[in-house]
Amino acid sequence: MNMHPYQNLEFSETPACKPFLKWAGGKTQIVTQLYAIAPPKFDRYFEPFLGGGALFFYLISNSKFIAYVSDINPELINVYAAVRDNVEQLIKLLTEHEIGYNQASEEYYYKLRNCYNLRASCDKIERAAQFIALNRTCYNGLYRVNRNGKFNVPWGKYVNPSICDSNNLLNVSHVLRNYKVTIKAADYKDMLLENAKEGDFMYLDPPYNPVSSTAYFTNYTDNGFSYNDQKRLAKIYKQLDEMKCNVMLTNSNTPLVRELYAPFDITEVDSKRAINCKASKREGHSDLIICNYKL
């Protein structure tokens, strides 16, 4: 058995980590603003809409806490588990995908996508490598599936993309292996209501409420995230508030979101919509950061 690169090594500081996936709605661009608004001290952290995990990685690179991170997408959670448990094998496979892609970009992408959808490999590590390689080379890093659960994002036309950032993957693996981090495929309601306690810090980053009839994108799984889902989430938010948890939520700047969270502290921040195919329409947007605690 190969020794993990960090095994038996002492770390005086947490290695710096950052998202290893692109993710629609990812919070890298506003993560410092989220960090500034987060509670200054907490012992337990929950992020049940994990995605790329921008805030989680930023927080854990700067402090230590018990973390519960989860997502309803089992394919995504399989990737995190692979990074935690089999990072050396994953890096080897990703390096092979990077070489293959750079030799025949478009052809390689669609062949890989077809293989992923056919589930030609039942090996969880290979499937995780396929997921990451597709994520790094598909259009704008989207993860979208059709009604049959098939990944259907087109090729992103990238030239020499970084598919395997081995240093960051090793850092992330170290943190997930050696810190108190629970990773689980679960519905956000179950993860929160079954585990939450007074004083816990929760960051909720659900699929956004659409700002227009043409802006609807919630197909991270084949179930989507509807108007009624937004209302149910707001009800859970209020339950967590009654439990005296510290809750931060991000969502789009729409009348519905402002109405659902009217009793709480709402901060508006500028943002971009990276998934819009027209660059001119990516600017001029804003997100809402909603907190139930004093800033």
MOGI-V266004 format. One line per field, one symbol per residue. phi: phi as a letter, one per 30 degrees, with the letter a starting at -180 (. if undefined). A space follows every 50 residues. Layout:
phi=???
This chain:
phi=.dddecdicccdbdddbbeccdaeiecedbddddddcdedbacbbbbccd hdiededddddcacadbbcaadddddddddddddcbdddddddddddddd dddaedededddddddddhdccddddddddedddddbddhidcbbddcic dbddecidchdddbcdddddddeedddccdbccbdadeddddddbdbejd ccccbdeddddadccdbbddbdcibcedddddddddeddddddidcbcbc addbedddddcedcdcccbdaccddddcedcdcicbccccbcbdd
